[in-house]
Amino acid sequence: MAEARWLEISLVVNDELAEAVADVLGRFVSQGVVMERSVEFNDAEDEGTPYGPVRVSGYLPVDEQLEDVRQQLEQALWFLGRIQPLPEPSYRTIEDQDWMAAWKQHYRPIPVGQKLMILPAWLSLDTEDRIAVRIDPSMAFGTGTHPTTQLCMALLENRVGENEPVIDVGCGSGILSIAAVKLGAVRALAVDIDPLSVKATLENAQANGVSEKIEAGLGSVAEILQKNFSLDRAPLVLANILAPVIVRLLDAGLAQLILPGGILILSGIMVDQADSVIEAAARHQLTLIEQQTMGDWIALVMQAK
């Protein structure tokens, strides 16, 4: 049986025309309409501001009806163009495939530090002398492919106390909490303000066989300090977020989660933002004792007095 093919129809238009073009395409395509545009970021915390023209695309199956449907679609676009001029649509043929299988091919085992190995959840592999941390990369931030996560995990290796608890603020996929437990932590509290991250953490914990040792919940520093969870202080606290957010969390009481003499590992920090984080940590009686860099990123190990 021959693989299905699709004809992509796309037009690049301005904001004013985008919805109208999408409406026209939507009458003829069966798989929905895609609208894409560029995004610019003003600072490290900016979620992105769309700008520039919009590319509107739809897909028609390549079958015996294609030419008739295409003519009808082009006629509808012609009538729309009488109201306001439209660019000519562009076409390209796309072979169908198992997109999920193709996507999975990009993920490979990632050795981290001296002890850990990040594996896609679906991959069965003997990791030999390394500890396997299985993560579904489709679920949430913190897949193990980014330098910030790898830096934090590498620093974890020699900082996790045997049979001691860990707090993970901004847990994302739960990868750091899972790694900490597998390295010997008695349990981990993983919190995030995104419900999808909490869900991902619980599912990844189950995939790694450590569900009973990981408590995941919705919240951040304030909710931990309010004793909304079973753990409110720990000898090791983790925060792999963004530098401006870390500064805000420090001012909101992040250092209060660390037991006296305990360790705070911070990642998600660009090298040129490190000073602002170190200064904020110093204001809360935290001392820098170690740092590691990878490309443009840096992770910091702070110790509480």
Sine and cosine of phi, psi and omega as CSV:
sin_phi,cos_phi,sin_psi,cos_psi,sin_omega,cos_omega
0.00,0.00,0.78,-0.63,-0.03,-1.00
-0.94,0.33,0.58,-0.81,0.04,-1.00
-0.94,0.35,0.58,-0.81,0.02,-1.00
-0.92,0.39,0.49,-0.87,0.08,-1.00
-0.79,-0.61,0.37,-0.93,-0.04,-1.00
-0.76,-0.65,0.56,-0.83,0.13,-0.99
-0.97,-0.24,0.90,-0.45,0.04,-1.00
-1.00,0.05,0.78,-0.62,0.10,-0.99
-0.92,-0.40,0.81,-0.59,-0.01,-1.00
-0.64,-0.76,0.54,-0.84,0.08,-1.00
-0.72,-0.70,0.64,-0.77,0.07,-1.00
-0.97,-0.23,0.90,-0.43,-0.12,-0.99
-0.70,-0.71,0.09,-1.00,0.04,-1.00
-1.00,0.07,0.08,-1.00,-0.03,-1.00
-0.82,0.57,-0.67,0.74,-0.10,-1.00
-0.88,0.48,-0.58,0.81,-0.06,-1.00
-1.00,-0.05,-0.29,0.96,-0.15,-0.99
-0.84,0.54,-0.75,0.67,-0.03,-1.00
-0.90,0.43,-0.64,0.77,-0.01,-1.00
-0.91,0.41,-0.68,0.73,0.03,-1.00
-0.90,0.43,-0.68,0.74,0.02,-1.00
-0.87,0.48,-0.62,0.78,0.01,-1.00
-0.90,0.43,-0.67,0.74,0.02,-1.00
-0.90,0.43,-0.75,0.66,0.01,-1.00
-0.86,0.50,-0.64,0.77,-0.05,-1.00
-0.88,0.48,-0.37,0.93,0.02,-1.00
-0.96,0.28,-0.35,0.94,-0.14,-0.99
-0.91,-0.41,-0.46,0.89,-0.05,-1.00
-1.00,-0.02,0.43,-0.90,-0.07,-1.00
-0.96,-0.28,-0.20,0.98,-0.09,-1.00
-0.95,-0.31,0.26,0.97,0.00,-1.00
1.00,0.03,0.18,-0.98,-0.04,-1.00
-0.92,-0.40,0.65,-0.76,0.02,-1.00
-0.96,-0.28,0.74,-0.67,0.07,-1.00
-0.85,-0.53,0.84,-0.54,-0.07,-1.00
-0.78,-0.62,0.54,-0.84,0.12,-0.99
-0.42,-0.91,0.22,-0.98,0.00,-1.00
-0.97,0.26,0.37,-0.93,0.01,-1.00
-0.74,-0.67,0.68,-0.73,0.09,-1.00
-0.90,-0.45,0.52,-0.86,-0.03,-1.00
-0.90,-0.44,0.80,-0.60,-0.06,-1.00
-1.00,0.09,-0.47,0.88,0.03,-1.00
-0.37,-0.93,-0.07,-1.00,-0.11,-0.99
-0.91,0.41,-0.38,0.92,-0.04,-1.00
-0.98,-0.20,-0.17,0.99,-0.07,-1.00
-0.88,0.47,0.76,-0.64,0.02,-1.00
-0.98,0.21,-0.12,0.99,0.06,-1.00
0.94,-0.33,0.69,-0.72,0.03,-1.00
-0.89,-0.45,0.88,-0.47,0.00,-1.00
-0.90,0.43,0.58,-0.82,0.07,-1.00
-0.47,-0.88,0.28,-0.96,0.08,-1.00
0.99,0.16,-0.07,-1.00,-0.03,-1.00
-0.92,0.38,0.28,-0.96,-0.03,-1.00
-0.93,-0.36,0.74,-0.67,0.09,-1.00
-0.99,-0.13,0.89,-0.46,-0.02,-1.00
-0.95,-0.31,0.82,-0.57,-0.09,-1.00
-0.74,-0.67,0.50,-0.87,0.11,-0.99
-0.59,-0.80,0.23,-0.97,-0.11,-0.99
-0.74,-0.67,0.78,-0.63,0.05,-1.00
-0.93,-0.36,0.70,-0.72,0.06,-1.00
-0.92,0.39,0.65,-0.76,0.05,-1.00
-0.99,0.13,0.99,-0.13,0.00,-1.00
-0.56,-0.83,-0.21,-0.98,-0.07,-1.00
-0.94,0.35,-0.27,0.96,0.02,-1.00
-1.00,0.00,-0.13,0.99,-0.18,-0.98
-0.83,0.55,-0.77,0.64,-0.09,-1.00
-0.89,0.45,-0.64,0.77,0.04,-1.00
-0.89,0.45,-0.72,0.69,-0.02,-1.00
-0.91,0.42,-0.66,0.75,0.01,-1.00
-0.88,0.48,-0.68,0.74,0.02,-1.00
-0.89,0.46,-0.66,0.75,0.02,-1.00
-0.90,0.44,-0.66,0.75,0.02,-1.00
-0.90,0.44,-0.71,0.70,0.00,-1.00
-0.90,0.44,-0.56,0.83,0.05,-1.00
-0.91,0.41,-0.68,0.73,0.02,-1.00
-0.89,0.45,-0.64,0.77,0.05,-1.00
-0.92,0.39,-0.58,0.81,0.03,-1.00
-0.88,0.47,-0.70,0.72,0.02,-1.00
-0.90,0.43,-0.65,0.76,0.06,-1.00
-0.88,0.47,-0.61,0.80,0.00,-1.00
-0.92,0.39,-0.31,0.95,0.06,-1.00
-0.96,0.29,-0.41,0.91,0.03,-1.00
-0.98,0.18,-0.72,0.69,0.07,-1.00
-0.52,-0.85,0.74,-0.67,-0.10,-1.00
-0.82,0.58,0.67,-0.74,0.03,-1.00
-0.89,-0.45,0.51,-0.86,0.14,-0.99
-0.95,0.30,0.32,-0.95,0.08,-1.00
-0.92,0.39,0.68,-0.73,0.07,-1.00
-0.93,0.36,0.50,-0.87,0.10,-1.00
-0.95,-0.30,0.48,-0.88,-0.07,-1.00
-0.78,-0.63,0.55,-0.84,0.19,-0.98
-0.42,-0.91,0.54,-0.84,0.00,-1.00
-1.00,-0.07,0.71,-0.70,-0.05,-1.00
-0.85,-0.53,0.78,-0.62,0.06,-1.00
-0.97,0.24,0.67,-0.75,0.05,-1.00
-0.97,0.26,0.47,-0.88,0.07,-1.00
-0.32,-0.95,0.11,-0.99,0.07,-1.00
-0.99,0.17,1.00,-0.08,-0.12,-0.99
-0.89,0.45,-0.61,0.80,0.00,-1.00
-0.91,0.42,-0.66,0.75,0.02,-1.00
-0.91,0.42,-0.65,0.76,0.02,-1.00
-0.90,0.44,-0.65,0.76,0.00,-1.00
-0.89,0.45,-0.66,0.75,-0.04,-1.00
-0.90,0.43,-0.44,0.90,-0.03,-1.00
-0.89,0.45,-0.35,0.94,-0.04,-1.00
-0.98,0.20,-0.23,0.97,-0.08,-1.00
-0.98,-0.20,0.79,-0.62,-0.04,-1.00
-0.76,-0.65,0.33,-0.95,0.08,-1.00
-0.84,0.54,0.64,-0.77,-0.02,-1.00
-0.83,-0.55,0.94,-0.33,0.11,-0.99
-0.95,0.31,0.69,-0.72,-0.02,-1.00
-0.78,-0.63,0.77,-0.64,0.00,-1.00
0.86,0.51,-0.57,-0.82,-0.03,-1.00
-0.98,-0.21,-0.24,0.97,-0.18,-0.98
-0.84,-0.54,-0.40,0.92,-0.21,-0.98
-0.97,-0.25,0.41,-0.91,0.10,-0.99
-0.62,-0.78,0.87,-0.49,0.05,-1.00
-1.00,0.05,0.79,-0.61,-0.01,-1.00
-0.83,-0.55,0.64,-0.77,0.21,-0.98
-0.86,0.51,0.61,-0.79,-0.13,-0.99
-0.86,0.51,-0.47,0.88,-0.08,-1.00
-1.00,0.07,-0.12,0.99,-0.12,-0.99
-1.00,-0.06,0.83,-0.56,0.07,-1.00
-0.99,-0.10,0.89,-0.46,-0.08,-1.00
-0.45,-0.89,0.65,-0.76,0.09,-1.00
-0.98,0.18,0.91,-0.41,-0.04,-1.00
-1.00,0.00,0.12,0.99,0.07,-1.00
0.82,0.58,-0.92,-0.40,-0.12,-0.99
-1.00,-0.05,0.17,0.98,0.03,-1.00
-0.97,-0.26,0.42,-0.91,0.02,-1.00
-1.00,0.02,0.84,-0.54,-0.05,-1.00
-0.99,0.13,0.76,-0.66,0.14,-0.99
-0.88,-0.48,0.93,-0.36,-0.09,-1.00
-0.99,-0.11,0.81,-0.59,-0.07,-1.00
-0.73,-0.68,0.66,-0.75,0.13,-0.99
-1.00,0.04,0.96,-0.29,-0.08,-1.00
-0.90,0.44,-0.22,0.98,-0.05,-1.00
-1.00,0.09,-0.08,1.00,-0.27,-0.96
-1.00,-0.08,-0.66,0.75,-0.08,-1.00
-0.19,-0.98,0.17,-0.99,0.04,-1.00
-0.87,0.50,0.62,-0.78,0.03,-1.00
0.96,-0.28,0.79,0.61,-0.06,-1.00
-1.00,0.02,-0.21,0.98,-0.04,-1.00
0.99,-0.14,-0.17,0.99,0.00,-1.00
-0.99,0.10,-0.32,0.95,-0.06,-1.00
-1.00,0.02,0.60,-0.80,-0.01,-1.00
-0.83,0.56,-0.56,0.83,-0.06,-1.00
-0.89,0.46,-0.66,0.75,0.01,-1.00
-0.93,0.36,-0.68,0.73,-0.01,-1.00
-0.90,0.43,-0.65,0.76,0.05,-1.00
-0.87,0.50,-0.73,0.69,-0.04,-1.00
-0.90,0.43,-0.66,0.75,0.01,-1.00
-0.91,0.41,-0.64,0.77,0.01,-1.00
-0.89,0.45,-0.64,0.77,0.01,-1.00
-0.95,0.32,-0.43,0.90,0.03,-1.00
-0.89,0.45,-0.58,0.82,-0.19,-0.98
-0.78,0.62,-0.67,0.75,-0.05,-1.00
-0.97,-0.23,0.20,0.98,-0.06,-1.00
-0.89,-0.45,-0.24,0.97,-0.01,-1.00
-0.97,0.23,0.86,-0.52,0.03,-1.00
-0.99,0.14,0.70,-0.71,0.02,-1.00
-0.86,0.51,0.81,-0.58,0.03,-1.00
0.89,0.46,0.48,0.88,0.09,-1.00
-0.91,-0.41,0.48,-0.88,-0.02,-1.00
-0.99,0.13,0.28,-0.96,0.00,-1.00
-0.71,-0.70,0.58,-0.81,0.14,-0.99
-0.90,-0.43,0.77,-0.64,-0.04,-1.00
-0.88,-0.48,0.95,-0.30,-0.05,-1.00
-0.99,-0.11,0.86,-0.51,-0.09,-1.00
0.98,0.18,0.87,0.50,-0.25,-0.97
-0.96,0.27,-0.32,0.95,0.00,-1.00
0.86,0.51,-0.91,-0.42,0.00,-1.00
-1.00,0.09,-0.13,0.99,-0.06,-1.00
1.00,0.03,0.12,0.99,-0.12,-0.99
-0.87,0.49,-0.62,0.78,-0.03,-1.00
-0.95,0.31,-0.66,0.75,0.04,-1.00
-0.89,0.46,-0.68,0.73,0.01,-1.00
-0.89,0.45,-0.71,0.71,0.03,-1.00
-0.88,0.48,-0.67,0.74,-0.03,-1.00
-0.88,0.47,-0.70,0.71,0.00,-1.00
-0.90,0.43,-0.67,0.75,0.01,-1.00
-0.93,0.36,-0.37,0.93,0.06,-1.00
-1.00,0.06,-0.06,1.00,0.09,-1.00
0.81,-0.59,-0.11,0.99,0.03,-1.00
-0.88,0.48,0.62,-0.78,-0.05,-1.00
-0.95,0.32,-0.53,0.85,0.06,-1.00
-0.22,-0.98,0.23,-0.97,0.00,-1.00
-0.66,-0.75,0.66,-0.75,0.17,-0.99
-0.98,-0.19,0.87,-0.48,-0.03,-1.00
-0.90,-0.44,0.87,-0.49,-0.02,-1.00
-0.83,-0.56,0.48,-0.88,0.05,-1.00
-0.40,-0.91,0.46,-0.89,0.02,-1.00
-1.00,0.08,-0.09,1.00,0.00,-1.00
-0.98,-0.22,0.88,-0.48,0.00,-1.00
-0.85,0.53,-0.53,0.85,0.01,-1.00
-0.91,0.41,-0.54,0.84,0.05,-1.00
-0.93,0.37,-0.64,0.77,0.04,-1.00
-0.88,0.47,-0.70,0.71,0.03,-1.00
-0.88,0.48,-0.71,0.70,-0.01,-1.00
-0.89,0.46,-0.65,0.76,0.01,-1.00
-0.87,0.48,-0.70,0.72,0.00,-1.00
-0.90,0.43,-0.65,0.76,-0.01,-1.00
-0.94,0.34,-0.66,0.76,0.04,-1.00
-0.92,0.39,-0.59,0.81,0.06,-1.00
-0.88,0.48,-0.66,0.75,0.02,-1.00
-0.90,0.43,-0.66,0.75,0.00,-1.00
-0.89,0.46,-0.43,0.90,-0.01,-1.00
-0.99,-0.12,0.01,1.00,0.03,-1.00
0.94,0.33,0.47,0.88,-0.04,-1.00
-0.82,-0.57,0.39,0.92,-0.06,-1.00
-0.83,0.56,-0.62,0.79,-0.07,-1.00
-0.94,0.34,-0.22,0.98,-0.04,-1.00
-0.96,-0.30,0.00,1.00,-0.04,-1.00
-0.84,-0.54,0.84,-0.54,0.10,-0.99
-0.97,-0.25,0.87,-0.49,-0.01,-1.00
-0.90,-0.44,0.69,-0.72,-0.04,-1.00
-0.46,-0.89,0.28,-0.96,-0.02,-1.00
-1.00,0.09,0.84,-0.55,0.02,-1.00
0.44,-0.90,-0.18,-0.98,0.00,-1.00
-0.51,-0.86,-0.50,-0.87,-0.07,-1.00
-0.86,0.52,-0.71,0.70,-0.06,-1.00
-0.86,0.52,-0.70,0.71,-0.03,-1.00
-0.92,0.39,-0.56,0.83,0.06,-1.00
-0.93,0.37,-0.70,0.71,0.01,-1.00
-0.90,0.43,-0.46,0.89,0.05,-1.00
-0.98,0.18,0.05,1.00,0.02,-1.00
0.88,0.48,0.65,0.76,0.06,-1.00
-0.97,0.23,-0.18,0.98,-0.05,-1.00
-0.82,-0.57,0.09,-1.00,-0.06,-1.00
-0.96,0.27,-0.23,0.97,-0.05,-1.00
-0.77,-0.64,0.75,-0.67,0.04,-1.00
-0.80,-0.59,-0.11,0.99,0.09,-1.00
-0.54,-0.84,0.45,-0.89,-0.02,-1.00
-0.41,-0.91,0.39,-0.92,0.06,-1.00
-0.96,0.28,-0.26,0.97,0.02,-1.00
-0.67,-0.74,0.83,-0.55,0.01,-1.00
-0.83,-0.56,0.65,-0.76,-0.04,-1.00
-0.85,-0.53,0.60,-0.80,0.11,-0.99
-0.51,-0.86,0.97,-0.23,0.05,-1.00
-0.95,-0.32,1.00,0.06,-0.08,-1.00
-0.78,-0.63,-0.77,-0.64,0.08,-1.00
-0.84,-0.55,0.51,-0.86,-0.09,-1.00
-0.79,0.61,-0.77,0.64,-0.01,-1.00
-0.88,0.47,-0.55,0.84,0.03,-1.00
-0.94,0.33,-0.65,0.76,0.04,-1.00
-0.86,0.51,-0.69,0.73,0.03,-1.00
-0.86,0.51,-0.70,0.71,0.01,-1.00
-0.90,0.43,-0.65,0.76,0.00,-1.00
-0.92,0.38,-0.59,0.81,0.08,-1.00
-0.88,0.48,-0.68,0.73,0.02,-1.00
-0.95,0.32,-0.33,0.94,0.01,-1.00
-1.00,-0.02,-0.02,1.00,0.09,-1.00
0.91,-0.42,0.29,0.96,0.00,-1.00
-0.82,0.57,-0.65,0.76,-0.04,-1.00
-0.91,0.42,-0.40,0.92,0.01,-1.00
-0.94,0.33,-0.23,0.97,0.02,-1.00
-0.99,0.17,-0.22,0.98,-0.08,-1.00
-1.00,-0.05,0.76,-0.65,0.09,-1.00
-0.92,0.38,0.43,-0.90,0.00,-1.00
-0.79,0.61,0.77,-0.64,-0.02,-1.00
0.99,0.17,0.01,1.00,-0.06,-1.00
-0.98,0.19,0.02,-1.00,-0.15,-0.99
-0.89,-0.46,0.64,-0.77,0.13,-0.99
-0.85,-0.52,0.87,-0.49,0.06,-1.00
-0.98,-0.21,0.83,-0.56,-0.05,-1.00
-0.89,-0.46,0.74,-0.68,0.06,-1.00
-0.63,-0.78,-0.06,-1.00,-0.10,-0.99
0.99,0.11,0.32,0.95,-0.13,-0.99
-0.94,-0.35,0.80,-0.60,0.13,-0.99
-0.97,0.24,0.53,-0.85,-0.11,-0.99
-0.81,0.59,-0.67,0.74,-0.05,-1.00
-0.97,0.26,-0.04,1.00,0.06,-1.00
-0.96,-0.29,0.00,1.00,-0.11,-0.99
-0.89,0.46,-0.66,0.75,-0.05,-1.00
-0.85,0.52,-0.63,0.77,-0.02,-1.00
-0.91,0.43,-0.58,0.81,0.02,-1.00
-0.95,0.30,-0.68,0.74,0.01,-1.00
-0.89,0.46,-0.67,0.74,0.03,-1.00
-0.90,0.44,-0.67,0.74,0.02,-1.00
-0.91,0.42,-0.64,0.76,0.02,-1.00
-0.90,0.44,-0.64,0.77,0.00,-1.00
-0.89,0.46,-0.57,0.82,0.03,-1.00
-0.89,0.46,-0.35,0.94,-0.03,-1.00
-0.92,-0.40,0.52,0.85,0.11,-0.99
0.86,0.51,0.64,0.77,0.09,-1.00
-0.92,-0.40,0.69,-0.72,-0.06,-1.00
-0.92,-0.38,0.72,-0.69,0.05,-1.00
-0.96,0.29,0.83,-0.56,0.00,-1.00
-0.87,-0.49,-0.25,0.97,0.02,-1.00
-0.31,-0.95,0.48,-0.88,0.10,-0.99
-0.50,-0.86,0.50,-0.87,0.06,-1.00
-0.67,-0.74,0.58,-0.82,0.01,-1.00
-0.85,-0.52,0.42,-0.91,0.11,-0.99
-0.54,-0.84,0.95,-0.30,-0.06,-1.00
0.90,0.44,-0.81,-0.59,-0.02,-1.00
-1.00,0.02,0.09,1.00,-0.12,-0.99
-0.93,-0.38,0.47,-0.88,0.00,-1.00
-0.66,-0.75,0.57,-0.82,0.10,-0.99
-0.86,-0.51,0.61,-0.79,-0.10,-1.00
-0.86,-0.51,0.65,-0.76,0.12,-0.99
-0.94,-0.35,0.89,-0.45,-0.01,-1.00
-0.93,-0.36,0.52,-0.85,0.04,-1.00
-0.86,-0.51,0.68,-0.73,0.03,-1.00
-0.99,0.12,0.57,-0.82,0.04,-1.00
-0.95,0.30,0.00,0.00,0.00,0.00
